[in-house]
Amino acid sequence: SRNGPVTLPTSGQATFSGPYAGIRIFDKVSGLEFTRGDMTMDIDFEDFNANDAVKGRIRNRIAFNADGTLAATPTNGEALLPDLAWVIQEGAPSLTEDGELSGNVFTTRINDSGEVVTYEDGTYVGIVAGDTTDDDGGEIVGIIVLESDDIRFPDSGIRVQETGGFILDR
């Protein structure tokens, strides 16, 4: 819970940024992987109900093992995961007047046929905290949950779920 009320501006935009960290679990196989990345979130305070009120991105997302080594992936052994983006939904407010955030997230990849397809999809929830009316104030905290087939094991039906958290400062 919050330690006090949130004060949101009635106009303007703001950018929040900070680290993202997550944990990946698998069905049908044991083991864990961890993730980290760089996250930004932009908020348009002028219209909470507009379909572009909140957008975000996680870049430089990598997966690694408990010992800190990069997790193996099918593409040149690199552990770089696709950028995670926010789904902008028509008519669905992603920020309430109480400072609560929610929406959908996704990544894409190029399949064997050369088509861009959705790879991971999921949701995010969070809250805006503090006084965001001045240029140096406020922060956003939240959680992201996304799922996908593990492309390292084609046609195996192995699914991976990533649950991550973030604390972003203005």
GIFEN-V691736 format. One record per residue. RES is the residue in three letters. D_FIRST is the distance of its C-alpha to the first C-alpha in Angstrom with 2 decimals. Layout:
# GIFEN-V691736
res->RES d_first->D_FIRST
res->RES d_first->D_FIRST
This chain:
# GIFEN-V691736
res->SER d_first->0.00
res->ARG d_first->3.77
res->ASN d_first->6.65
res->GLY d_first->8.76
res->PRO d_first->10.31
res->VAL d_first->11.60
res->THR d_first->15.38
res->LEU d_first->17.17
res->PRO d_first->20.94
res->THR d_first->23.32
res->SER d_first->25.78
res->GLY d_first->26.44
res->GLN d_first->25.03
res->ALA d_first->23.01
res->THR d_first->23.04
res->PHE d_first->20.32
res->SER d_first->21.47
res->GLY d_first->20.82
res->PRO d_first->21.35
res->TYR d_first->20.61
res->ALA d_first->21.07
res->GLY d_first->21.53
res->ILE d_first->23.34
res->ARG d_first->26.08
res->ILE d_first->27.32
res->PHE d_first->30.51
res->ASP d_first->32.10
res->LYS d_first->35.72
res->VAL d_first->35.63
res->SER d_first->33.92
res->GLY d_first->32.27
res->LEU d_first->29.29
res->GLU d_first->29.09
res->PHE d_first->26.56
res->THR d_first->26.00
res->ARG d_first->25.15
res->GLY d_first->25.66
res->ASP d_first->25.17
res->MET d_first->22.76
res->THR d_first->22.89
res->MET d_first->21.19
res->ASP d_first->22.89
res->ILE d_first->21.53
res->ASP d_first->23.97
res->PHE d_first->22.35
res->GLU d_first->25.56
res->ASP d_first->25.13
res->PHE d_first->21.86
res->ASN d_first->24.09
res->ALA d_first->26.59
res->ASN d_first->26.88
res->ASP d_first->26.53
res->ALA d_first->23.31
res->VAL d_first->21.62
res->LYS d_first->23.67
res->GLY d_first->23.20
res->ARG d_first->25.22
res->ILE d_first->25.14
res->ARG d_first->28.49
res->ASN d_first->30.29
res->ARG d_first->28.49
res->ILE d_first->30.37
res->ALA d_first->30.37
res->PHE d_first->31.44
res->ASN d_first->32.18
res->ALA d_first->30.83
res->ASP d_first->33.77
res->GLY d_first->32.85
res->THR d_first->35.74
res->LEU d_first->35.31
res->ALA d_first->35.09
res->ALA d_first->38.26
res->THR d_first->38.37
res->PRO d_first->41.35
res->THR d_first->41.87
res->ASN d_first->43.82
res->GLY d_first->41.60
res->GLU d_first->38.89
res->ALA d_first->35.24
res->LEU d_first->34.08
res->LEU d_first->31.98
res->PRO d_first->32.08
res->ASP d_first->29.82
res->LEU d_first->26.80
res->ALA d_first->26.68
res->TRP d_first->24.67
res->VAL d_first->26.34
res->ILE d_first->26.92
res->GLN d_first->27.20
res->GLU d_first->29.36
res->GLY d_first->27.74
res->ALA d_first->24.32
res->PRO d_first->21.63
res->SER d_first->19.41
res->LEU d_first->17.20
res->THR d_first->16.13
res->GLU d_first->16.30
res->ASP d_first->12.54
res->GLY d_first->12.34
res->GLU d_first->11.71
res->LEU d_first->14.30
res->SER d_first->16.37
res->GLY d_first->19.98
res->ASN d_first->22.68
res->VAL d_first->24.04
res->PHE d_first->27.50
res->THR d_first->30.21
res->THR d_first->33.97
res->ARG d_first->37.03
res->ILE d_first->40.78
res->ASN d_first->42.32
res->ASP d_first->45.85
res->SER d_first->47.33
res->GLY d_first->45.97
res->GLU d_first->43.48
res->VAL d_first->39.91
res->VAL d_first->37.71
res->THR d_first->34.02
res->TYR d_first->33.24
res->GLU d_first->29.52
res->ASP d_first->27.17
res->GLY d_first->23.60
res->THR d_first->20.28
res->TYR d_first->17.27
res->VAL d_first->13.73
res->GLY d_first->11.34
res->ILE d_first->9.64
res->VAL d_first->11.46
res->ALA d_first->10.05
res->GLY d_first->12.37
res->ASP d_first->15.75
res->THR d_first->17.59
res->THR d_first->20.61
res->ASP d_first->22.48
res->ASP d_first->23.90
res->ASP d_first->22.19
res->GLY d_first->18.61
res->GLY d_first->15.38
res->GLU d_first->14.08
res->ILE d_first->13.01
res->VAL d_first->11.23
res->GLY d_first->12.15
res->ILE d_first->14.35
res->ILE d_first->17.96
res->VAL d_first->20.14
res->LEU d_first->23.87
res->GLU d_first->27.09
res->SER d_first->30.77
res->ASP d_first->34.14
res->ASP d_first->35.00
res->ILE d_first->37.92
res->ARG d_first->39.30
res->PHE d_first->40.57
res->PRO d_first->42.12
res->ASP d_first->42.76
res->SER d_first->41.15
res->GLY d_first->38.23
res->ILE d_first->35.86
res->ARG d_first->32.36
res->VAL d_first->29.66
res->GLN d_first->25.90
res->GLU d_first->23.82
res->THR d_first->20.07
res->GLY d_first->18.76
res->GLY d_first->15.88
res->PHE d_first->15.86
res->ILE d_first->14.68
res->LEU d_first->16.88
res->ASP d_first->18.02
res->ARG d_first->20.06
